[in-house]
């Protein structure tokens, strides 16, 4: 058996994404992945021309160099006697988001604030490193991400008149 990692999108809208990450270890090594969550693959990501990436509207299909996400909420369970997990913003100099051990939650319910990307020359991707994971260790993480509407479609292409109400001067009846 080899280490097994999963990635599942539970919800992906034009404003936020909820993603589940899991890992099961056989003792053969640690996880080190700088792009466990790829920001440009989430729903509504815009290309360099400001139109939805990977659609018929996109002429270039060239991703932006950075997509701004914020960690809104996090729930996790780390089943490892000595191990822990580091979630980080990818970039030239990565920046730790949180270090996770045992089980817990992070979010507004605990009086916390959203964690914005502060990596140097960031990509917007979220990476994961594990430490001390041995055979039969595992983890589950559910993370809610908030999208910046400058980098993700918020409806401006599907209904531009409603999205940009003032410039069109339309008044509701």
VODOGU-489829 format. One record per residue (C-alpha): x, y, z; residue in three letters; residue number from 1. Coordinates in nm, 2 decimals, decimal comma, padded with zeros to 4 digits. Each point is the difference from the previous one (the first is absolute). Last residue first. Layout:
! VODOGU-489829
R        x        y        z   rovex   vexdren
R        X        Y        Z     Ala       NUM
...
This chain:
! VODOGU-489829
R        x        y        z   rovex   vexdren
R   -04,01    04,86   -01,16     Unk       173
R    00,38   -00,02    00,04     Unk       172
R    00,21    00,28   -00,14     Unk       171
R    00,26   -00,05   -00,27     Unk       170
R    00,28    00,26   -00,02     Unk       169
R    00,23   -00,24   -00,18     Unk       168
R    00,30    00,11    00,20     Unk       167
R   -00,20   -00,03    00,33     Unk       166
R   -00,12   -00,36   -00,03     Unk       165
R    00,33   -00,17   -00,09     Unk       164
R   -00,10   -00,35    00,11     Unk       163
R   -00,36    00,03   -00,12     Unk       162
R    00,11    00,13   -00,35     Unk       161
R    00,29   -00,24   -00,02     Unk       160
R   -00,21   -00,32    00,05     Unk       159
R    00,21   -00,31   -00,08     Unk       158
R    00,33    00,18   -00,04     Unk       157
R    00,00    00,23    00,31     Unk       156
R   -00,13   -00,29    00,21     Unk       155
R    00,26   -00,01    00,27     Unk       154
R    00,29   -00,13   -00,22     Unk       153
R    00,32   -00,04    00,20     Unk       152
R    00,32    00,21    00,01     Unk       151
R   -00,14    00,34    00,09     Unk       150
R   -00,28   -00,18    00,19     Unk       149
R    00,24   -00,12    00,27     Unk       148
R   -00,10   -00,35    00,09     Unk       147
R   -00,07   -00,13    00,36     Unk       146
R    00,13   -00,34    00,09     Unk       145
R   -00,16   -00,26    00,22     Unk       144
R    00,23   -00,28    00,11     Unk       143
R   -00,09   -00,36    00,11     Unk       142
R    00,30   -00,19    00,11     Unk       141
R    00,04   -00,37    00,07     Unk       140
R    00,31   -00,17    00,12     Unk       139
R    00,16   -00,34    00,03     Unk       138
R    00,27   -00,20    00,18     Unk       137
R    00,00   -00,38   -00,05     Unk       136
R    00,38   -00,01   -00,08     Unk       135
R    00,18    00,31    00,11     Unk       134
R   -00,06    00,37   -00,04     Unk       133
R    00,26    00,21    00,18     Unk       132
R   -00,03    00,31   -00,21     Unk       131
R   -00,25    00,08   -00,28     Unk       130
R    00,02    00,28   -00,25     Unk       129
R   -00,30    00,15   -00,18     Unk       128
R   -00,03    00,27   -00,27     Unk       127
R   -00,26    00,25   -00,08     Unk       126
R    00,01    00,17   -00,33     Unk       125
R   -00,04    00,38   -00,04     Unk       124
R    00,32    00,03   -00,20     Unk       123
R    00,18    00,22    00,25     Unk       122
R    00,30    00,22   -00,06     Unk       121
R    00,08    00,02    00,37     Unk       120
R   -00,27   -00,18    00,19     Unk       119
R   -00,26    00,21    00,19     Unk       118
R   -00,33   -00,17   -00,11     Unk       117
R   -00,29    00,11    00,21     Unk       116
R   -00,11   -00,19    00,31     Unk       115
R   -00,37    00,08    00,09     Unk       114
R   -00,05    00,11    00,36     Unk       113
R   -00,04   -00,20    00,32     Unk       112
R   -00,26    00,04    00,27     Unk       111
R   -00,05   -00,38    00,04     Unk       110
R   -00,32    00,00   -00,21     Unk       109
R    00,18    00,23   -00,25     Unk       108
R    00,22   -00,30   -00,10     Unk       107
R    00,25   -00,27    00,10     Unk       106
R   -00,09   -00,34    00,11     Unk       105
R    00,16   -00,28    00,18     Unk       104
R    00,16   -00,35    00,01     Unk       103
R    00,35   -00,13    00,08     Unk       102
R    00,27    00,22   -00,15     Unk       101
R   -00,02    00,27   -00,27     Unk       100
R    00,24    00,28   -00,08     Unk        99
R   -00,17    00,29   -00,17     Unk        98
R    00,04    00,23   -00,29     Unk        97
R    00,38   -00,02   -00,03     Unk        96
R    00,15    00,23   -00,26     Unk        95
R    00,20   -00,12   -00,30     Unk        94
R    00,30    00,21   -00,12     Unk        93
R   -00,01   -00,02   -00,38     Unk        92
R   -00,37   -00,08    00,03     Unk        91
R   -00,24   -00,26    00,14     Unk        90
R   -00,23    00,09    00,29     Unk        89
R    00,05   -00,26    00,27     Unk        88
R   -00,17   -00,28    00,19     Unk        87
R    00,23   -00,17    00,24     Unk        86
R   -00,10   -00,34    00,14     Unk        85
R    00,10   -00,18    00,32     Unk        84
R    00,13   -00,33    00,11     Unk        83
R    00,09   -00,15    00,34     Unk        82
R   -00,30   -00,23    00,08     Unk        81
R   -00,16    00,05   -00,35     Unk        80
R   -00,37    00,01   -00,06     Unk        79
R   -00,04    00,37   -00,12     Unk        78
R   -00,36    00,12   -00,01     Unk        77
R   -00,08    00,33   -00,16     Unk        76
R   -00,27    00,27   -00,04     Unk        75
R    00,09    00,32   -00,17     Unk        74
R   -00,19    00,32   -00,06     Unk        73
R    00,05    00,33   -00,19     Unk        72
R    00,34   -00,06   -00,17     Unk        71
R    00,05    00,28   -00,24     Unk        70
R    00,06   -00,03   -00,38     Unk        69
R    00,18    00,23   -00,23     Unk        68
R    00,09   -00,14   -00,34     Unk        67
R    00,35    00,08   -00,12     Unk        66
R    00,19   -00,04   -00,34     Unk        65
R   -00,33    00,02   -00,19     Unk        64
R   -00,08   -00,30   -00,21     Unk        63
R    00,04    00,00   -00,38     Unk        62
R   -00,30   -00,14   -00,18     Unk        61
R    00,08    00,26   -00,27     Unk        60
R   -00,33    00,07   -00,17     Unk        59
R   -00,22   -00,09    00,30     Unk        58
R   -00,37    00,02   -00,08     Unk        57
R   -00,01   -00,37   -00,11     Unk        56
R    00,10   -00,09    00,36     Unk        55
R    00,32   -00,10    00,16     Unk        54
R    00,05    00,32    00,20     Unk        53
R   -00,30    00,24    00,04     Unk        52
R    00,08    00,34   -00,15     Unk        51
R    00,23    00,27    00,15     Unk        50
R    00,26   -00,01   -00,29     Unk        49
R    00,26   -00,17    00,22     Unk        48
R   -00,25   -00,28    00,07     Unk        47
R   -00,28    00,00    00,26     Unk        46
R   -00,07   -00,28    00,25     Unk        45
R   -00,38   -00,06    00,02     Unk        44
R    00,01   -00,35    00,15     Unk        43
R    00,34   -00,10    00,15     Unk        42
R    00,28   -00,13   -00,21     Unk        41
R    00,20    00,33    00,02     Unk        40
R    00,03   -00,03    00,38     Unk        39
R    00,17   -00,34   -00,01     Unk        38
R   -00,05   -00,17    00,34     Unk        37
R    00,27   -00,26    00,07     Unk        36
R    00,24    00,23   -00,19     Unk        35
R    00,32    00,01    00,20     Unk        34
R   -00,02   -00,38    00,09     Unk        33
R    00,22   -00,16    00,26     Unk        32
R   -00,15   -00,31    00,15     Unk        31
R    00,22   -00,21    00,22     Unk        30
R    00,16   -00,34   -00,05     Unk        29
R   -00,04   -00,38   -00,03     Unk        28
R   -00,18   -00,05    00,33     Unk        27
R   -00,32   -00,12   -00,15     Unk        26
R   -00,18    00,34    00,02     Unk        25
R   -00,36    00,10   -00,07     Unk        24
R   -00,08    00,36   -00,11     Unk        23
R   -00,31    00,19   -00,04     Unk        22
R   -00,10    00,34   -00,14     Unk        21
R   -00,36    00,13   -00,01     Unk        20
R   -00,07    00,32   -00,19     Unk        19
R   -00,27    00,27    00,05     Unk        18
R    00,02    00,28   -00,25     Unk        17
R   -00,13    00,36    00,01     Unk        16
R   -00,14    00,29   -00,19     Unk        15
R   -00,06   -00,13   -00,36     Unk        14
R   -00,10   -00,34    00,13     Unk        13
R    00,20   -00,32    00,08     Unk        12
R   -00,15   -00,23    00,25     Unk        11
R    00,13   -00,34    00,12     Unk        10
R    00,31   -00,01   -00,21     Unk         9
R    00,18   -00,32    00,08     Unk         8
R    00,38   -00,05    00,02     Unk         7
R    00,14   -00,34    00,11     Unk         6
R    00,34   -00,12    00,11     Unk         5
R    00,12   -00,36    00,03     Unk         4
R    00,35   -00,10    00,13     Unk         3
R    00,09   -00,33   -00,17     Unk         2
R   -00,12   -00,35    00,08     Unk         1
